[in-house]
Amino acid sequence: MVSQTLRIKVIPGARKDGIERYGDLLKIKVRTAPEKGRANTAVEALLAGFFGIPASRVSVITGHTSPLKTVQIEQLSAGQLAAKINALPA
């Protein structure tokens, strides 16, 4: 199975959900508060929707209590991942 990792910065408790470029990271904004892992779950769901894969294929693997996290994304090649990220406005 193809698996990629991605570094992200998470902003919990945002006004609206969103994904944008942030230097060499992605900035992920979620409305969910960072309580009992709920923001991490919201991040996984948001990224899954963005990449068009099931939420079970996205998981936070480091930084569970930090704004800087690493997520693992299954079912996408490096090229597919890069193409989706490059489609975001700079």
N, C-alpha and C positions, 0 to 999 in steps of 0.2 A: 504494500500500500504506500502511496506517495504521501509524504508528510513534510511540512515546512514549519519553521518557527518564525515568529514575527515579534519585534519589540514594539510596545505601545505605551502611551501615557494615558491614564484614565482620569477623567474629571467626573466624579460622582455628584449627584445632586444638581445636575445642570438643568437649565430651563427646558431644553429639548435634547433628544437623542441625535447624535451625529458623528460622522467620521471625517477627519480632515488630515492633511499632511502637517507634520510638525518636525521640520528638519529631516533627519533620517528615521524618524519614528512616525507612527500614526497617533493622532490624538483622538481618543474615543470619549465622547460625552454621553453620559447616561443620566436619566432623570432619577434613577433609583439611588437611594441613600446607601452608604457603605456599611450596612448592618448585616451581620451573620452571613456574609458571602453573597448577598443579593445583588450587589453591583457587579461582581464577577460573573454571575449568571446572566445578568442583563448584557454585559459586554460580549459574552459568548454568543448569545442570541442575536445581537446586533451584527456582529461579524459574520455569523452564519448566513443571515439574510443578505448582507452585502456581497458575500462571495457565492451565494446561491447553493449552499450545501446545508445538510441537516445540522442542527445545533449540537448533536452528539459528536460531530466531527471537529468541534472547536473546544479547546480547553486551556484554561490558564494553568501554566506549569511552574512559573516562578512569580514572586511578588504578590502573593495573595492578599497581603495587608498593606501593600505599597502602591503609590500611583504609577510607578514604573513596573511593567509586567512583561513577561514573555508568554505568548500564546502559541500553542501547537495547532496547526490547521492541517487536517487530513483531506485527501481526495483532490488536492490541487498541486500541480507541478509548479516549479519556481517561475516558469514563464507565465502561467495563468495568474499566479499571485501578483507578479510584477505588472501584468497588463491591467488588472483591476485597480491596483494602487496608482499606476500612472494615469488612469482615467480620471482620478480625482483632481479638482482644481488645485493649482499650485499655491 
